[in-house]
Amino acid sequence: MLYNLPASSSSKEFSCCGTPNCATADLRFIRRLERDVVERGRTQESIISQYLATVRPSHEDFIEPSRAHADVIIPEGGLNRPALDVLMARVREIVN
Protein backbone atom coordinates (compact mmCIF):
# COMPACT_ATOMS: atom_id res chain seq x y z
CA MET A 1 0.00 0.00 0.00
CA LEU A 2 1.32 3.46 -0.90
CA TYR A 3 0.88 6.41 1.41
CA ASN A 4 -0.37 9.52 -0.36
CA LEU A 5 0.84 12.49 1.69
CA PRO A 6 -1.17 15.23 -0.09
CA ALA A 7 -4.36 13.19 0.23
CA SER A 8 -3.76 12.62 3.92
CA SER A 9 -2.61 16.03 5.09
CA SER A 10 -4.11 17.26 8.34
CA SER A 11 -6.25 20.32 8.69
CA LYS A 12 -4.33 23.55 9.27
CA GLU A 13 -7.13 24.75 11.56
CA PHE A 14 -6.36 22.25 14.32
CA SER A 15 -4.21 23.55 17.15
CA CYS A 16 -2.59 22.01 20.18
CA CYS A 17 -4.26 22.39 23.55
CA GLY A 18 -1.40 24.63 24.70
CA THR A 19 -0.43 22.66 27.78
CA PRO A 20 3.17 21.52 28.23
CA ASN A 21 2.13 17.85 28.42
CA CYS A 22 -0.23 17.90 25.46
CA ALA A 23 -1.57 14.43 24.58
CA THR A 24 -0.30 14.51 21.01
CA ALA A 25 -1.12 10.85 20.28
CA ASP A 26 -4.73 11.56 21.22
CA LEU A 27 -4.78 14.65 19.02
CA ARG A 28 -3.28 12.77 16.07
CA PHE A 29 -5.94 10.11 16.44
CA ILE A 30 -8.75 12.67 16.66
CA ARG A 31 -7.48 14.47 13.52
CA ARG A 32 -7.27 11.13 11.68
CA LEU A 33 -10.75 10.12 12.82
CA GLU A 34 -12.35 13.42 11.80
CA ARG A 35 -10.50 13.55 8.46
CA ASP A 36 -11.20 9.97 7.44
CA VAL A 37 -14.90 10.15 8.29
CA VAL A 38 -15.45 13.44 6.44
CA GLU A 39 -12.97 13.27 3.54
CA ARG A 40 -12.81 9.55 2.91
CA GLY A 41 -16.25 8.35 3.99
CA ARG A 42 -14.82 5.71 6.33
CA THR A 43 -16.58 4.36 9.38
CA GLN A 44 -15.30 5.04 12.87
CA GLU A 45 -14.90 1.30 13.38
CA SER A 46 -12.63 0.91 10.33
CA ILE A 47 -10.51 3.89 11.38
CA ILE A 48 -10.09 2.59 14.93
CA SER A 49 -9.25 -0.88 13.66
CA GLN A 50 -6.59 0.44 11.26
CA TYR A 51 -5.16 2.75 13.91
CA LEU A 52 -4.77 -0.03 16.47
CA ALA A 53 -3.51 -2.61 13.97
CA THR A 54 -1.01 -0.56 11.97
CA VAL A 55 -0.74 3.16 12.69
CA ARG A 56 -0.06 3.10 16.43
CA PRO A 57 2.33 0.11 16.37
CA SER A 58 4.27 1.63 13.45
CA HIS A 59 4.57 4.96 15.25
CA GLU A 60 5.84 3.22 18.40
CA ASP A 61 8.26 1.01 16.45
CA PHE A 62 9.72 3.60 14.07
CA ILE A 63 8.90 7.22 14.92
CA GLU A 64 9.35 7.27 18.68
CA PRO A 65 12.74 5.48 18.69
CA SER A 66 14.07 7.84 16.01
CA ARG A 67 13.41 10.86 18.25
CA ALA A 68 16.41 9.86 20.39
CA HIS A 69 18.68 10.46 17.38
CA ALA A 70 17.16 13.77 16.25
CA ASP A 71 19.23 16.93 16.55
CA VAL A 72 16.11 19.08 16.63
CA ILE A 73 12.45 18.28 17.25
CA ILE A 74 9.98 21.03 16.39
CA PRO A 75 6.69 20.65 18.26
CA GLU A 76 3.67 21.23 16.01
CA GLY A 77 5.91 20.74 12.95
CA GLY A 78 5.50 23.41 10.30
CA LEU A 79 2.87 25.23 12.35
CA ASN A 80 5.33 26.33 15.05
CA ARG A 81 6.40 29.73 13.74
CA PRO A 82 8.78 30.68 16.60
CA ALA A 83 10.66 27.38 16.30
CA LEU A 84 10.88 27.74 12.52
CA ASP A 85 12.22 31.28 12.91
CA VAL A 86 14.99 30.00 15.21
CA LEU A 87 15.80 27.18 12.80
CA MET A 88 15.87 29.51 9.79
CA ALA A 89 18.13 31.97 11.63
CA ARG A 90 20.58 29.13 12.31
CA VAL A 91 20.49 27.99 8.67
CA ARG A 92 21.16 31.56 7.49
CA GLU A 93 24.05 31.79 9.96
CA ILE A 94 25.62 28.61 8.58
CA VAL A 95 25.08 29.53 4.92
CA ASN A 96 26.46 33.05 5.28
Secondary structure, 3 states (H helix, E strand, C coil): CCCCCHHHCCCCCCCCCCCCCCCHHHHHHHHHHHHHHHHHCCCHHHHHHHHHHHHHHHHHHHHHHHHCCCCCCCCCHHHCHHHHHHHHHHHHHHHC
